[in-house]
């Protein structure tokens, strides 16, 4: 995944690049959680942004931190909205996309439109998952991303 980020320290990152970095950062966090290792957010984020943590984009830092803080709550909500599946059975990239969408919608940018968040998730899913997996991501997020349920 990292080879697709194509970062240049002299360029400002595009929104698409920031979404990819945030997803990759959450993916790394999920890996640490799965290994029962301590998560070093600053190290993960600064490494992916290729800049000191203090200079990293707010969106990347906030989504990563909120994915950790709201992890249990998010998993509970996803599990409640999946039939015949549990969050733990999904592959890690799919988990990262779902968590990114969840924290983006509910915590990082609470005024963002649901369709925008789902469109971003679909784009990431089409890029990084199997061909038809984006439909599952779309369906789950459509159920979960409702501010009334919060």
C-alpha positions in Angstrom: 0.0 0.0 0.0 2.7 2.4 0.9 4.1 2.5 -2.7 0.9 4.1 -3.9 1.2 7.0 -1.5 3.9 8.7 -3.7 4.8 11.4 -1.2 7.1 14.3 -1.9 8.1 16.5 1.0 7.8 19.6 -1.1 4.2 19.0 -2.1 1.1 19.5 0.0 -0.8 16.3 0.3 -4.1 15.9 -1.6 -7.3 14.9 0.2 -7.1 11.5 -1.5 -3.5 11.0 -0.3 -4.6 12.0 3.2 -7.4 9.4 3.1 -4.9 6.7 2.0 -2.5 7.7 4.7 -5.2 7.7 7.4 -6.4 4.2 6.3 -2.9 2.9 6.3 -2.3 4.4 9.7 -5.4 2.7 11.1 -4.4 -0.5 9.4 -1.1 -0.3 11.3 -2.9 0.4 14.6 -5.1 -2.7 14.0 -2.0 -4.7 13.4 -0.5 -3.6 16.7 -3.8 -4.3 18.5 -3.9 -7.8 17.0 -0.4 -8.5 18.1 -1.2 -7.1 21.6 1.6 -4.6 21.2 1.7 -1.0 22.4 0.5 1.4 19.7 2.9 4.4 19.1 0.6 6.8 17.2 3.3 9.4 16.7 5.7 7.0 15.2 3.1 5.4 12.9 1.7 8.7 11.6 5.0 10.5 11.2 6.5 7.6 9.4 3.6 7.4 6.9 3.5 11.2 6.5 7.3 11.2 6.2 7.5 14.3 8.4 7.7 15.0 12.1 4.4 14.3 13.9 3.8 17.9 14.8 3.8 18.7 11.0 1.4 15.9 10.0 -2.0 16.7 8.8 -4.8 17.0 11.5 -7.1 14.6 9.6 -4.5 11.8 9.7 -3.7 12.3 13.4 -7.3 12.7 14.5 -8.6 9.7 12.6 -5.9 7.5 14.0 -6.3 8.7 17.6 -10.1 8.4 17.4 -9.9 4.9 15.9 -8.0 3.8 19.0 -10.2 5.7 21.5 -13.5 4.6 19.9 -12.4 1.2 18.8 -14.6 -0.9 21.1 -17.7 1.3 20.5 -17.2 1.1 16.8 -16.7 -2.6 16.7 -19.9 -3.1 18.8 -21.9 -1.0 16.3 -20.4 -2.7 13.3 -21.1 -6.2 14.8 -24.7 -5.2 15.5 -25.2 -4.3 11.9 -23.7 -7.4 10.2 -25.5 -10.6 9.6 -23.5 -13.8 9.5 -20.3 -11.8 10.0 -18.3 -10.2 12.8 -15.8 -7.4 12.5 -13.0 -9.7 13.5 -13.7 -11.9 10.5 -13.2 -9.1 8.0 -9.7 -8.6 6.6 -7.7 -5.9 8.1 -7.9 -3.5 5.2 -11.7 -3.7 5.3 -11.6 -3.1 9.0 -9.3 0.0 8.5 -11.7 1.4 5.9 -14.7 0.9 8.1 -13.0 2.4 11.2 -11.7 5.4 9.2 -15.3 6.1 7.9 -16.8 5.7 11.4 -14.4 8.1 13.1 -14.4 10.6 10.2 -18.2 10.8 10.3 -18.9 10.8 14.0 -15.8 12.5 15.5 -13.3 14.1 13.2 -15.8 16.0 10.9 -19.2 15.7 12.4 -20.7 18.0 9.8 -19.5 15.9 6.8 -22.3 14.4 4.7 -22.8 10.6 5.0 -22.6 10.2 1.2 -19.1 11.8 1.1 -17.8 9.4 3.7 -19.3 6.4 2.0 -18.0 7.5 -1.4 -14.5 7.8 0.1 -14.8 4.3 1.6 -16.0 2.8 -1.7 -13.1 4.4 -3.6 -10.6 2.9 -1.0 -12.4 -0.4 -1.1 -12.3 -0.6 -5.0 -8.5 0.2 -4.8 -7.5 -2.1 -2.0 -10.1 -4.9 -1.7 -11.4 -7.6 -3.9 -13.6 -6.5 -6.8 -17.1 -6.9 -5.1 -16.1 -6.1 -1.5 -17.0 -2.4 -2.0 -20.7 -3.4 -2.0 -20.3 -4.9 1.5 -18.5 -1.7 2.8 -21.2 0.4 1.2 -24.1 -1.6 2.8 -22.5 -1.7 6.3 -21.7 2.0 6.3 -25.1 2.9 5.1 -26.6 1.2 8.2 -24.0 2.4 10.7 -23.4 6.1 9.7 -26.6 7.6 11.2 -26.1 10.4 13.6 -29.5 9.6 15.2 -28.0 6.3 16.5 -25.2 8.1 18.3 
